[in-house]
Amino acid sequence: MELERYAGGTGLTAAFVGDVDSLNAAELEERLLKEIEGVTELTVDLKKLEYISSAGLHLLFKMHCLMKKQGSMVIINADDEVMELFVMTGFVRLLNIAVKE
């Protein structure tokens, strides 16, 4: 799992690359917590995401809750499989997910 970072002003785009699962979610969370200090707009790009487990979903929800306190978070580029997972788990109602056009 990699995290690609693109910053600009108080905005941050974090691109998840590869798998987000129980083996790496804690490390990714630790990295993200450092990165979001002072950030008011977090964009999570899932274009290069290959797999996400329940640990990854928990991480996304935790980041959403933290960002609600200091700004906002949006998820972009979720493929059909991930969107189906968001719908089945109810996360589609909890998270701000940009719809692909």
N, CA, C and O of each residue as an XYZ file, in Angstrom:
404
protein
N       0.846     -1.186      0.000
C       0.000      0.000      0.000
C       0.873      1.224      0.000
O       1.810      1.334      0.790
N       0.572      2.128     -0.870
C       1.262      3.403     -0.941
C       0.256      4.520     -0.718
O      -0.950      4.344     -0.889
N       0.782      5.658     -0.337
C      -0.031      6.851     -0.212
C       0.661      7.932     -1.020
O       1.780      8.337     -0.708
N      -0.014      8.393     -2.058
C       0.513      9.509     -2.839
C      -0.117     10.768     -2.292
O      -1.317     10.803     -2.018
N       0.694     11.813     -2.130
C       0.229     13.035     -1.489
C       0.376     14.208     -2.448
O       1.427     14.389     -3.062
N      -0.674     14.995     -2.573
C      -0.659     16.210     -3.382
C      -1.235     17.322     -2.524
O      -2.405     17.270     -2.147
N      -0.433     18.321     -2.214
C      -0.880     19.390     -1.316
C      -0.977     20.709     -2.068
O      -0.272     20.947     -3.049
N      -1.864     21.549     -1.579
C      -2.012     22.894     -2.113
C      -2.769     23.742     -1.115
O      -3.947     23.487     -0.863
N      -2.121     24.751     -0.537
C      -2.774     25.590      0.462
C      -3.211     24.767      1.651
O      -2.405     24.062      2.259
N      -4.495     24.855      1.986
C      -5.010     24.062      3.108
C      -5.722     22.807      2.620
O      -6.437     22.153      3.378
N      -5.519     22.477      1.341
C      -6.109     21.267      0.779
C      -5.067     20.172      0.637
O      -3.877     20.445      0.477
N      -5.529     18.931      0.697
C      -4.654     17.775      0.549
C      -5.405     16.695     -0.211
O      -6.556     16.391      0.100
N      -4.750     16.120     -1.207
C      -5.281     14.943     -1.880
C      -4.406     13.767     -1.504
O      -3.194     13.787     -1.716
N      -5.024     12.746     -0.947
C      -4.327     11.516     -0.579
C      -4.824     10.418     -1.506
O      -5.999     10.050     -1.465
N      -3.937      9.895     -2.338
C      -4.301      8.840     -3.275
C      -3.885      7.493     -2.695
O      -2.705      7.250     -2.445
N      -4.862      6.628     -2.486
C      -4.583      5.277     -1.987
C      -4.159      4.420     -3.177
O      -4.859      4.358     -4.188
N      -3.013      3.762     -3.050
C      -2.474      2.938     -4.131
C      -2.303      1.509     -3.622
O      -1.623      1.279     -2.621
N      -2.919      0.553     -4.309
C      -2.795     -0.846     -3.910
C      -3.912     -1.268     -2.980
O      -5.071     -0.903     -3.177
N      -3.554     -2.045     -1.958
C      -4.527     -2.588     -1.003
C      -4.536     -1.791      0.290
O      -3.495     -1.325      0.753
N      -5.720     -1.640      0.868
C      -5.857     -1.091      2.218
C      -6.579     -2.167      3.021
O      -7.768     -2.422      2.827
N      -5.834     -2.790      3.924
C      -6.387     -3.896      4.690
C      -5.836     -3.875      6.114
O      -5.160     -2.928      6.516
N      -6.129     -4.923      6.865
C      -5.719     -4.959      8.272
C      -4.202     -4.978      8.436
O      -3.698     -4.653      9.511
N      -3.480     -5.346      7.409
C      -2.020     -5.383      7.496
C      -1.384     -3.996      7.438
O      -0.285     -3.795      7.955
N      -2.071     -3.038      6.809
C      -1.451     -1.725      6.642
C      -2.328     -0.538      7.038
O      -1.876      0.604      6.957
N      -3.558     -0.775      7.458
C      -4.468      0.330      7.776
C      -3.951      1.186      8.933
O      -4.084      2.410      8.899
N      -3.369      0.567      9.944
C      -2.867      1.330     11.095
C      -1.708      2.236     10.684
O      -1.635      3.385     11.118
N      -0.815      1.730      9.860
C       0.309      2.539      9.373
C      -0.191      3.694      8.509
O       0.292      4.821      8.621
N      -1.157      3.402      7.652
C      -1.727      4.439      6.800
C      -2.425      5.495      7.644
O      -2.310      6.688      7.362
N      -3.148      5.072      8.677
C      -3.824      6.009      9.575
C      -2.808      6.932     10.251
O      -3.018      8.142     10.333
N      -1.725      6.363     10.725
C      -0.681      7.147     11.378
C      -0.113      8.202     10.429
O       0.097      9.350     10.821
N       0.132      7.811      9.192
C       0.650      8.754      8.196
C      -0.366      9.853      7.885
O      -0.010     11.027      7.787
N      -1.629      9.461      7.732
C      -2.665     10.437      7.413
C      -2.886     11.424      8.551
O      -3.103     12.611      8.309
N      -2.833     10.945      9.783
C      -3.025     11.841     10.921
C      -1.973     12.943     10.937
O      -2.275     14.083     11.292
N      -0.758     12.617     10.562
C       0.303     13.633     10.476
C       0.039     14.588      9.315
O       0.256     15.795      9.431
N      -0.429     14.041      8.201
C      -0.633     14.826      6.989
C      -1.789     15.818      7.095
O      -1.738     16.886      6.483
N      -2.833     15.484      7.862
C      -4.023     16.339      7.852
C      -3.957     17.500      8.842
O      -4.902     18.283      8.937
N      -2.862     17.618      9.572
C      -2.723     18.774     10.463
C      -2.774     20.052      9.632
O      -1.984     20.227      8.704
N      -3.702     20.938      9.965
C      -3.846     22.201      9.262
C      -4.610     22.116      7.958
O      -4.809     23.134      7.295
N      -5.039     20.938      7.579
C      -5.785     20.741      6.328
C      -7.270     20.963      6.592
O      -7.820     20.443      7.563
N      -7.915     21.738      5.722
C      -9.352     21.948      5.859
C     -10.148     21.225      4.774
O     -11.359     21.044      4.908
N      -9.476     20.813      3.706
C     -10.147     20.083      2.625
C      -9.312     18.863      2.265
O      -8.240     18.987      1.674
N      -9.812     17.680      2.625
C      -9.126     16.429      2.314
C      -9.870     15.722      1.195
O     -11.077     15.497      1.281
N      -9.144     15.377      0.151
C      -9.688     14.582     -0.944
C      -8.989     13.236     -0.915
O      -7.760     13.166     -0.930
N      -9.771     12.170     -0.874
C      -9.220     10.816     -0.898
C      -9.512     10.241     -2.280
O     -10.665     10.007     -2.642
N      -8.441     10.019     -3.045
C      -8.549      9.529     -4.417
C      -8.352      8.011     -4.415
O      -7.303      7.515     -4.007
N      -9.364      7.285     -4.873
C      -9.320      5.826     -4.871
C      -9.062      5.244     -6.259
O      -9.271      4.050     -6.473
N      -8.617      6.060     -7.191
C      -8.413      5.610     -8.575
C      -7.455      4.422     -8.659
O      -7.670      3.517     -9.465
N      -6.413      4.411     -7.847
C      -5.404      3.347     -7.908
C      -5.590      2.298     -6.806
O      -4.720      1.453     -6.595
N      -6.727      2.359     -6.109
C      -7.031      1.381     -5.068
C      -7.376      0.050     -5.724
O      -8.184      0.000     -6.652
N      -6.763     -1.027     -5.239
C      -7.042     -2.356     -5.780
C      -7.969     -3.162     -4.870
O      -8.763     -3.972     -5.348
N      -7.866     -2.938     -3.556
C      -8.673     -3.701     -2.606
C      -8.800     -2.897     -1.322
O      -7.856     -2.234     -0.896
N      -9.989     -2.964     -0.705
C     -10.178     -2.334      0.601
C     -10.970     -3.297      1.494
O     -12.007     -3.824      1.092
N     -10.469     -3.512      2.697
C     -11.131     -4.400      3.665
C     -11.934     -3.561      4.644
O     -12.020     -2.340      4.515
N     -12.522     -4.239      5.629
C     -13.272     -3.521      6.658
C     -12.356     -2.580      7.445
O     -12.805     -1.535      7.916
N     -11.089     -2.937      7.589
C     -10.135     -2.046      8.264
C      -9.949     -0.759      7.454
O      -9.806      0.323      8.024
N      -9.951     -0.881      6.155
C      -9.848      0.299      5.291
C     -11.095      1.161      5.360
O     -11.013      2.389      5.362
N     -12.254      0.510      5.418
C     -13.506      1.261      5.569
C     -13.516      2.008      6.896
O     -13.934      3.165      6.958
N     -13.065      1.361      7.939
C     -12.986      2.007      9.252
C     -12.063      3.219      9.181
O     -12.366      4.263      9.759
N     -10.959      3.091      8.490
C     -10.028      4.212      8.331
C     -10.699      5.379      7.614
O     -10.567      6.524      8.044
N     -11.410      5.105      6.539
C     -12.104      6.178      5.816
C     -13.120      6.876      6.714
O     -13.226      8.102      6.703
N     -13.870      6.090      7.493
C     -14.868      6.687      8.390
C     -14.198      7.525      9.469
O     -14.682      8.607      9.802
N     -13.096      7.039     10.016
C     -12.377      7.785     11.046
C     -11.856      9.113     10.488
O     -11.964     10.150     11.142
N     -11.292      9.074      9.278
C     -10.794     10.299      8.653
C     -11.954     11.273      8.398
O     -11.810     12.482      8.575
N     -13.094     10.730      7.984
C     -14.286     11.557      7.760
C     -14.694     12.276      9.050
O     -14.981     13.473      9.038
N     -14.716     11.531     10.160
C     -15.100     12.127     11.450
C     -14.107     13.192     11.891
O     -14.511     14.244     12.387
N     -12.827     12.939     11.720
C     -11.805     13.927     12.078
C     -11.905     15.169     11.208
O     -11.799     16.291     11.703
N     -12.109     14.971      9.917
C     -12.172     16.111      9.004
C     -13.450     16.927      9.194
O     -13.462     18.121      8.895
N     -14.519     16.313      9.682
C     -15.739     17.066      9.976
C     -15.471     18.149     11.011
O     -16.119     19.195     11.003
N     -14.515     17.898     11.903
C     -14.181     18.849     12.959
C     -13.317     19.998     12.452
O     -13.338     21.088     13.024
N     -12.562     19.766     11.389
C     -11.635     20.807     10.926
C     -11.879     21.248      9.492
O     -11.165     22.109      8.978
N     -12.880     20.667      8.841
C     -13.158     21.042      7.454
C     -14.046     20.004      6.794
O     -15.132     19.694      7.285
N     -13.574     19.472      5.678
C     -14.390     18.507      4.950
C     -13.511     17.461      4.273
O     -12.304     17.639      4.112
N     -14.158     16.364      3.883
C     -13.481     15.289      3.174
C     -14.391     14.793      2.064
O     -15.600     14.659      2.256
N     -13.816     14.524      0.916
C     -14.558     13.953     -0.197
C     -13.750     12.788     -0.759
O     -12.521     12.826     -0.811
N     -14.469     11.759     -1.175
C     -13.853     10.596     -1.806
C     -14.130     10.682     -3.298
O     -15.266     10.905     -3.719
N     -13.078     10.502     -4.097
C     -13.240     10.563     -5.548
C     -12.713      9.278     -6.186
O     -11.932      8.539     -5.588
N     -13.161      9.039     -7.405
C     -12.676      7.947     -8.252
C     -12.871      6.554     -7.664
O     -12.040      5.671     -7.875
N     -13.961      6.351     -6.931
C     -14.285      5.012     -6.446
C     -14.851      4.213     -7.619
O     -15.791      4.655     -8.279
N     -14.277      3.034     -7.877
C     -14.781      2.230     -8.984
C     -16.103      1.563     -8.596
O     -16.565      1.693     -7.462
N     -16.699      0.856     -9.540
C     -18.019      0.261     -9.313
C     -18.013     -0.738     -8.157
O     -18.969     -0.798     -7.383
N     -16.950     -1.515     -8.038
C     -16.855     -2.511     -6.973
C     -16.812     -1.842     -5.595
O     -17.487     -2.285     -4.665
N     -16.022     -0.785     -5.469
C     -15.930     -0.061     -4.197
C     -17.250      0.648     -3.902
O     -17.701      0.670     -2.756
N     -17.870      1.226     -4.930
C     -19.167      1.879     -4.720
C     -20.207      0.877     -4.240
O     -21.029      1.195     -3.380
N     -20.175     -0.326     -4.790
C     -21.107     -1.358     -4.347
C     -20.874     -1.689     -2.873
O     -21.826     -1.891     -2.119
N     -19.613     -1.743     -2.473
C     -19.275     -1.982     -1.068
C     -19.794     -0.842     -0.188
O     -20.341     -1.086      0.887
N     -19.622      0.404     -0.647
C     -20.124      1.556      0.102
C     -21.650      1.481      0.254
O     -22.184      1.811      1.312
N     -22.340      1.054     -0.787
C     -23.802      0.936     -0.738
C     -24.204     -0.180      0.226
O     -25.077      0.011      1.074
N     -23.561     -1.356      0.093
C     -23.917     -2.508      0.940
C     -23.667     -2.235      2.416
O     -24.408     -2.730      3.265
N     -22.641     -1.459      2.737
C     -22.307     -1.195      4.136
C     -23.010      0.043      4.691
O     -22.955      0.300      5.893
N     -23.663      0.800      3.833
C     -24.324      2.033      4.260
C     -23.395      3.233      4.301
O     -23.812      4.332      4.667
N     -22.138      3.030      3.927
C     -21.177      4.136      3.933
C     -21.532      5.204      2.909
O     -21.110      6.353      3.035
N     -22.297      4.832      1.906
C     -22.693      5.811      0.899
C     -23.513      6.939      1.527
O     -23.528      8.061      1.021
N     -24.193      6.631      2.632
C     -24.983      7.658      3.343
C     -24.147      8.428      4.347
O     -24.530      9.522      4.760
N     -23.002      7.869      4.751
C     -22.161      8.490      5.776
C     -21.055      9.367      5.204
O     -20.735     10.419      5.757
N     -20.483      8.930      4.107
C     -19.322      9.613      3.527
C     -19.735     10.512      2.381
O     -20.762     10.287      1.741
N     -18.937     11.525      2.124
C     -19.150     12.403      0.975
C     -18.383     11.801     -0.194
O     -17.157     11.891     -0.262
N     -19.129     11.181     -1.120
C     -18.517     10.487     -2.246
C     -18.931     11.185     -3.529
O     -20.118     11.288     -3.841
N     -17.930     11.668     -4.275
C     -18.214     12.324     -5.554
C     -18.605     11.257     -6.562
O     -17.920     10.245     -6.707
N     -19.708     11.490     -7.254
C     -20.206     10.548     -8.248
C     -19.426     10.755     -9.542
O     -19.202     11.881     -9.985
N     -19.016      9.627    -10.136
C     -18.304      9.694    -11.421
C     -19.274     10.136    -12.493
O     -20.442      9.746    -12.503
N     -18.770     10.955    -13.391
C     -19.631     11.426    -14.498
C     -19.320     10.674    -15.755
O     -19.935     10.924    -16.792
